[in-house]
Structures are given as C-alpha cells and as structure tokens.
Amino acid sequence: MRFIKAVLTGLAVLAASLGNGAVNAQTELETRSVPLSAGIKTGGRIDDIRFLGMLQLPNPVVDGMRFSQLSGLAWDDDEDILYALSDKGFLFHLRPEFENGYLTGLKLLKAVRLRELGSNKPLGYGRTDSEGLDILRGRNGRKGDAELLISFERFPRIVRYRPDGYAVSEYPLPAPLNEAEHYQNPNKMLESVCVDPRLGILTVPEVPLKAERQGYTRIFSLEGGSWFYPLPHGNRITDLACLGHDRVLALESDFRGAFGGLTVFLRIASLPPGPASTDPVPVTTVVTLDTGKGYQIDNFEGLARHRGNRFFMVSDDNDLFIQRSLLMYFEVLDK
C-alpha cells in the first residue's frame, strides 16, 4: 500500500484539505452504512461468517489528531469501549451502537497521543508507526484496570500502555524479532499482537522474515517458541485475535496493485502445545472476500473480538481519498 502514497502524494494532500473539520470528543460520528456486496444483506451468510453490518467512517480531526489510518482494534468489555489505533500514534476511544444485534453507529469519546516510555513525551519522529493492538484485563468485571498492548513497525517493539496513552513498560522481543535487519522492510514488521491465556503474548511479522523457509511465516510467543504458519507468496498478515484454547484468528490479505484488486482472508490456526516443531500448524479458512467478486472491502488491518464469536474489523485508508475507513461487524459461525 505504501507505494500508492508515493504515486498519489498530491492527491493525499488534497484529500486532507477537503476532509472533515475539527470535532469535539463525545461526538456521534457521521457514518454511512455500506453493504458487503450487492447480494449480501445484513444478517446474511458468507462462507463461515454472518455479516452484521459495516460503516464507512469519516476522518475528522480531534484535538489535532486525524481519525484515519486505523490499523488496530481492541474491545474493553468492562468499559464498553472499542479502542482504535492509528498508524500515526493516536489512540481513539469509541462506542459502537447496535440495533437488533447489527452495527448501526459509532460515537467518538476521546483521542489521545501515545507517549514515549520514560519521558512521557509524544512519540518521536519515525517511532509513531503503531500497528497492532490488544487489551489486558478488559473482561475481568472491574473498571479502570485495563491496559493495552501495542506493536510497532520501523522500530520493532511491543509496549504496554494505559488507555490515556502513557507507556507502562516494554517487552523484550525474542530473537530473531529483536533485530530490525531480520525483517524484509521497515514497514513490514510487527503488524499484530494478541494475548493467549496459556501461550502468552503472540505476534507475527506482516511478511515472513528474511530467513524463513519459502511459503511460511512464524507466529512467535514472547515467552519463547514459535509456530510455522503457511502463507502464500504475496500475502501478508495484518492482525491476530487470540481465541483461547491455543487458537488464533488471523487476518490475511493479498493486495494485487492499485488496479489489481484485493482479497482478504480470515483463517483460524491451532497452535499445538509442547516443544517447538517445524511442522506447519493446521489452518482453516473462515471466509474469503475478493473485490473481484463484488465485495466492497478495503485495506483491512485491525481485528478485535467483541463478545462470543462476534468481531470487529477495520480498514486503514492510508489518508487517501481513493480508500475508505470501514468498520465491519461479523460473527464467526460454528461448523
């Protein structure tokens, strides 16, 4: 996606100048309902998901922070808040609205800047490429004790944050994730993070590391150990959602150029317990969404579990008017 920016820089500047104006917090966003495709109504089934609504989001400026380039989501069940993370180091507090179980609206509650660990200054230049997001203590029945895990590109790291944007601690990364030279590209680093009750904090590079064997990437635990995940050439993993019982829901995409279309996949991988193995993990495809087949999707990069088997998914608009910020709500169906 980054090369589009290089080609259309002037258009991006124009889009920003024409974008929505500043708004205050506690604002009902002017969203627009978007069908998934001409043949799929809200409540309809596609493969192994049920479509429960999708909103096109505006891009207002809140306290100097543009509501755009959303790449991570996390749900706080105790506070009834959906956190959304921007590539620019901004964290937005949101409240989704529902009717009859379908997503119908979104309220923006607050916007905060992510801070550097130690200095408490806003993230410095080049260190704001925040991508992956998950939550700690977001479902324990107690308000006010949740913290967020955020993964970064450019300078690969995973940092624990308070919801007000202040950093608490940074986790040491296992080798080979701890060296930038092992990644394919500074913009293809730690795009995702999630917490498994048994396996701990999990992450995966957006594209395979330089030394990985062809056709595979690896899901890493910060506590040690990794699992080989089959990844077709050209695909990238943009987020993970830990499901418990050693399973993860992976958000995967294949972008075929500005005019070649986009395919988004949701796959469930089972991570076997026990010693590390070179055997690939079993992976099941939940849904395949292809723009070439009429699906109105965009650059989905963020994924979060809501309640039960229901999930949110958000797209990164790259601050380009030819792309959209879409918030999709869906249910994974039991087979």
C-alpha positions in Angstrom: 0.0 0.0 0.0 2.9 2.4 0.7 3.8 2.8 -3.0 0.3 4.2 -3.7 1.2 7.0 -1.4 4.3 7.8 -3.3 2.4 7.9 -6.6 -0.6 9.9 -5.2 1.1 12.2 -2.7 -0.5 15.3 -4.2 -4.0 13.6 -4.1 -3.5 12.7 -0.5 -2.7 16.3 0.4 -5.8 17.4 -1.5 -7.9 14.8 0.3 -6.7 16.0 3.7 -7.5 19.6 2.8 -11.0 18.6 1.8 -11.6 16.3 4.8 -14.0 16.8 7.6 -13.2 19.6 10.0 -12.4 19.5 13.7 -14.8 17.9 16.1 -15.0 17.6 19.8 -14.9 14.4 21.8 -18.2 12.7 22.8 -19.3 13.2 19.1 -21.7 11.0 17.2 -19.7 10.3 14.0 -21.5 10.8 10.7 -21.1 7.2 9.5 -22.6 5.7 6.4 -23.9 2.1 6.2 -22.1 0.1 3.5 -23.3 -3.2 2.1 -20.7 -6.0 1.9 -21.9 -6.8 -1.6 -25.0 -6.4 -3.8 -26.1 -9.9 -2.9 -25.4 -10.0 0.8 -27.8 -8.3 3.1 -27.1 -7.5 6.8 -27.6 -10.8 8.6 -26.6 -12.8 5.5 -24.0 -15.6 5.5 -20.8 -15.7 3.5 -18.7 -18.9 3.9 -18.4 -19.3 7.7 -19.3 -15.8 8.8 -22.5 -13.9 9.3 -22.4 -10.2 8.1 -23.7 -7.9 10.9 -23.1 -4.5 9.3 -20.4 -2.2 8.0 -19.9 1.5 8.4 -17.9 3.9 6.4 -16.2 6.2 8.8 -15.4 10.0 8.4 -12.0 11.4 9.1 -12.5 14.4 11.4 -9.7 16.0 13.4 -10.0 15.6 17.2 -7.6 17.8 19.3 -5.2 17.9 16.4 -5.4 14.2 15.7 -7.0 13.0 12.4 -9.3 10.0 12.7 -7.7 8.0 9.9 -5.2 5.3 9.1 -6.8 2.9 11.6 -4.8 -0.3 11.9 -5.6 -1.9 15.3 -8.7 -2.6 17.4 -9.3 -3.8 21.0 -12.5 -4.2 22.9 -12.9 -3.3 26.6 -15.9 -5.2 27.8 -15.8 -3.7 31.3 -15.9 -0.1 30.0 -18.0 -0.8 26.8 -15.3 0.9 24.8 -13.8 0.0 21.4 -10.2 1.3 21.1 -8.9 2.1 17.6 -5.2 2.7 16.9 -3.9 5.0 14.2 -0.6 4.5 12.3 0.3 8.0 13.5 0.5 7.1 17.2 -3.0 8.2 18.1 -5.4 6.2 20.2 -9.2 6.7 19.9 -11.9 5.7 22.4 -15.1 4.7 20.6 -18.5 3.4 21.5 -20.3 1.3 18.8 -24.0 1.4 18.6 -26.3 -1.5 17.7 -29.9 -2.2 16.7 -31.1 -5.8 16.8 -27.6 -7.0 17.1 -26.4 -5.1 13.9 -23.8 -2.4 13.9 -25.5 0.9 13.1 -23.4 3.8 14.5 -20.3 4.9 16.3 -19.6 7.6 18.9 -16.1 9.1 19.3 -15.4 9.5 23.0 -11.8 10.6 23.3 -8.5 10.9 21.3 -5.0 10.6 23.0 -1.4 10.6 21.8 0.8 7.7 22.6 3.8 8.7 24.8 7.4 7.6 24.9 8.3 5.2 27.8 10.2 7.2 30.4 10.0 10.7 29.1 6.2 10.8 28.7 6.7 12.9 25.5 4.6 12.2 22.5 6.2 9.5 20.3 9.1 11.0 18.3 9.6 11.1 14.6 9.7 7.7 13.0 8.5 6.0 16.2 4.8 6.6 15.6 4.1 3.6 13.3 1.8 1.9 15.8 0.0 -1.1 14.2 -1.2 -4.0 16.4 -3.4 -3.7 19.5 -4.8 -5.9 22.2 -6.1 -5.5 25.7 -5.1 -6.8 29.2 -7.8 -7.2 31.9 -10.5 -6.0 29.6 -13.0 -8.7 30.7 -12.5 -9.2 34.4 -15.5 -7.3 35.6 -13.5 -4.4 37.1 -13.5 -0.9 35.6 -10.3 1.2 35.4 -7.6 -1.5 35.4 -7.3 -2.4 31.7 -4.1 -1.8 29.8 -3.3 -2.0 26.1 -0.6 -3.9 24.2 0.7 -2.1 21.1 3.1 -3.4 18.5 5.2 -1.2 16.2 6.9 -1.1 12.9 10.1 0.9 11.9 11.5 0.3 15.4 10.1 -3.1 16.2 8.8 -3.3 19.8 5.7 -4.2 21.9 4.8 -1.7 24.6 2.2 -1.8 27.4 0.1 1.3 27.6 -2.6 2.8 29.8 -5.7 3.9 27.9 -4.7 7.5 28.4 -1.7 7.0 26.1 1.0 6.8 28.7 3.5 3.9 28.4 4.0 1.5 31.3 6.7 -1.0 30.1 8.3 -2.5 27.0 8.5 -6.2 26.5 11.8 -7.8 25.4 11.5 -9.4 21.9 12.8 -12.9 21.3 15.4 -13.5 18.6 15.1 -13.0 15.7 12.4 -10.4 16.2 14.7 -8.2 18.2 16.9 -7.2 15.3 15.5 -4.9 12.6 17.8 -6.3 10.0 15.9 -9.7 10.1 12.8 -8.1 8.6 12.0 -7.7 4.9 11.2 -4.0 5.3 10.9 -1.3 8.0 7.2 -1.1 7.1 6.7 -4.9 7.3 7.4 -5.5 10.9 5.1 -6.2 13.9 1.7 -5.5 12.5 -0.2 -7.6 15.1 -0.3 -8.7 18.7 -2.7 -10.7 20.9 -2.7 -12.4 24.2 -3.4 -16.1 24.7 -4.3 -17.3 28.2 -1.7 -20.1 28.0 0.8 -19.2 25.4 1.2 -15.5 26.4 1.7 -12.6 24.1 1.7 -13.6 20.4 2.9 -11.6 17.4 3.8 -12.2 13.8 5.7 -10.1 11.2 3.5 -8.7 8.5 5.5 -10.7 5.9 7.9 -13.5 6.6 11.4 -12.7 8.0 14.3 -12.8 5.5 15.5 -16.2 6.7 12.1 -18.0 6.8 11.6 -21.0 4.6 9.6 -20.3 1.5 5.8 -20.5 1.8 5.8 -19.9 5.6 5.9 -17.3 8.3 6.1 -17.8 12.0 3.8 -16.8 14.9 6.0 -16.0 17.9 5.3 -16.1 21.6 7.3 -13.6 23.7 7.7 -16.3 26.2 9.7 -18.4 23.7 8.6 -20.7 21.0 7.2 -20.2 17.5 4.8 -22.0 15.1 5.1 -22.2 11.3 2.1 -20.7 9.6 1.6 -21.5 5.8 1.4 -18.1 4.0 1.1 -18.0 0.2 3.7 -15.8 -1.6 2.4 -12.2 -1.7 0.1 -12.5 1.2 0.6 -10.6 4.5 -0.8 -11.0 8.0 -2.2 -7.7 9.3 -3.7 -8.8 12.6 -4.3 -11.6 15.1 -7.1 -12.2 17.5 -6.5 -14.8 20.2 -9.5 -17.1 20.7 -8.3 -19.2 23.6 -7.6 -22.9 23.6 -4.4 -22.2 21.7 -6.2 -20.9 18.6 -5.8 -17.6 16.8 -7.9 -15.9 14.1 -5.5 -14.4 11.5 -6.4 -11.5 9.2 -4.6 -12.0 6.0 -4.7 -10.1 2.7 -3.4 -10.2 -0.8 -3.1 -6.8 -2.5 -2.6 -7.0 -6.2 -1.7 -3.5 -7.0 -3.6 -0.2 -7.5 -5.9 -1.7 -10.1 -5.4 -5.4 -9.5 -7.8 -5.8 -6.6 -7.7 -7.0 -3.0 -8.5 -10.3 -1.4 -9.0 -10.6 2.4 -8.9 -13.9 4.3 -9.8 -14.8 7.8 -8.2 -18.1 8.9 -8.1 -19.9 12.2 -4.8 -21.5 13.2 -4.4 -24.1 16.0 -1.1 -23.8 17.8 -0.2 -27.2 19.3 1.2 -27.2 22.8 4.5 -28.8 23.6 8.1 -28.3 22.2 8.8 -26.3 19.1 8.2 -28.1 15.8 9.0 -27.4 12.2 5.6 -28.9 11.2 3.1 -26.3 9.9 0.1 -25.6 12.1 -3.3 -26.6 10.9 -5.2 -23.7 9.3 -8.8 -23.4 8.4 -10.2 -20.7 6.1 -13.2 -19.0 7.7 -14.0 -16.5 4.8 -12.5 -15.2 1.6 -13.6 -11.7 0.4 -12.4 -10.7 -3.1 -13.0 -7.2 -4.6 -13.1 -9.0 -8.0 -16.2 -10.8 -6.8 -18.0 -7.7 -5.9 -17.2 -7.4 -2.2 -16.9 -3.8 -1.0 -13.9 -4.2 1.1 -10.7 -2.2 1.7 -7.3 -2.5 3.3 -8.5 -4.3 6.5 -5.7 -4.3 9.1 -7.4 -4.3 12.5 -9.3 -7.1 14.2 -10.9 -7.4 17.7 -13.2 -9.9 19.4 -16.3 -8.3 20.7 -18.5 -10.8 22.6 -18.8 -14.5 21.9 -18.0 -15.2 18.3 -18.6 -11.7 17.2 -15.8 -9.5 15.9 -14.9 -6.0 14.6 -12.6 -5.4 11.7 -11.3 -2.0 10.4 -9.5 -0.9 7.3 -6.6 1.6 7.0 -7.4 4.3 4.5 -3.8 5.4 4.2 -5.1 9.0 4.3 -6.0 8.6 0.6 -9.5 9.7 -0.7 -9.5 6.7 -3.1 -9.6 4.4 0.0 -12.0 4.2 2.9 -12.0 3.6 6.7 -14.5 0.7 7.0 -15.7 -0.8 10.3 -17.2 -4.2 9.8 -19.0 -6.3 12.3 -19.5 -10.0 11.8 -20.0 -13.4 13.6 -17.8 -16.5 13.1 -20.2 -19.4 12.7 -19.7 -22.8 14.3 -19.3 -25.6 11.8 
